[in-house]
Amino acid sequence: MDSEHRHTFVNTYDGLVAFGFSREVDEKSLMYYLQKFSDDAFLETLVPRLSDEEIHQLFELMTSLMKRHFKDDEYHKYFLKEDHHHSHDHGDG
């Protein structure tokens, strides 16, 4: 399993970025926005400006989405980038 995080979609996608056009465009637009959002320079600028409540809300949203849509082994493989499943919680604690 590749332990490096990759953000290739945002650099190669040349389609429509919009919401409400179609499910396919919505999905691709969300992927594009999330990869833009996770840019190091963007986050280094944004995160210090967030309130404690905004940090907590964002963390809770991301955690709940992962718990809802990922099996435990998928969480470890795709999010934690672990080759082998270990007994960890999802960081909600």
C-alpha positions in Angstrom: 0.0 0.0 0.0 1.3 3.4 -0.9 1.9 5.4 2.3 2.1 8.7 0.5 -1.0 10.9 0.2 -1.7 11.8 -3.4 -3.7 14.7 -4.9 -3.6 14.0 -8.6 -7.2 14.5 -9.5 -7.1 18.3 -8.9 -4.1 18.6 -11.2 -5.5 16.6 -14.0 -9.3 17.2 -14.0 -10.4 19.5 -16.8 -14.1 19.0 -16.6 -16.9 21.2 -15.2 -16.6 22.3 -11.6 -20.2 23.0 -10.5 -22.8 21.7 -8.2 -26.4 20.8 -9.0 -25.7 19.9 -12.7 -25.6 16.1 -12.3 -24.5 13.5 -9.7 -21.4 12.8 -11.7 -20.4 16.5 -12.0 -21.2 16.9 -8.3 -19.0 14.0 -7.3 -16.1 15.3 -9.4 -16.6 18.8 -8.2 -16.5 17.7 -4.6 -13.3 15.7 -5.2 -11.8 18.8 -6.9 -12.8 21.1 -4.0 -11.6 18.7 -1.3 -8.2 18.4 -2.9 -7.9 22.2 -3.3 -9.0 22.5 0.4 -6.3 20.1 1.5 -3.4 22.0 -0.1 -0.8 22.7 2.5 -0.5 26.4 2.0 -4.3 26.8 2.0 -4.7 24.9 5.3 -1.8 26.7 6.9 -3.7 29.9 6.2 -7.2 28.7 7.0 -6.8 26.6 10.1 -5.4 29.3 12.4 -8.4 31.5 11.5 -11.0 28.8 12.5 -12.7 29.1 15.8 -12.5 26.2 18.3 -16.1 25.3 17.4 -15.4 25.3 13.7 -12.4 23.0 14.2 -14.6 20.6 16.3 -17.5 20.7 13.8 -15.2 19.9 10.8 -13.5 17.1 12.7 -16.9 15.6 13.7 -18.3 15.8 10.2 -15.2 14.1 8.7 -15.2 11.4 11.3 -18.9 10.7 11.0 -18.6 10.4 7.2 -15.7 8.0 7.5 -17.5 5.9 10.1 -20.7 5.8 8.0 -19.1 5.0 4.6 -15.9 3.0 5.4 -15.4 -0.4 6.8 -12.8 -0.6 9.5 -10.2 -2.2 7.1 -10.9 0.5 4.5 -10.4 3.3 7.0 -7.0 1.8 7.9 -6.0 1.2 4.3 -7.2 4.5 2.7 -7.1 7.0 5.5 -4.4 5.8 7.8 -2.3 4.3 5.0 -1.7 1.1 7.0 -0.9 -2.2 5.3 -2.3 -4.2 8.1 -5.3 -3.6 10.2 -4.6 -2.7 13.8 -7.1 -2.3 16.6 -7.6 1.5 16.7 -10.6 3.6 17.0 -11.3 6.3 14.4 -10.0 9.2 16.5 -13.3 10.4 17.8 -12.3 10.2 21.3 
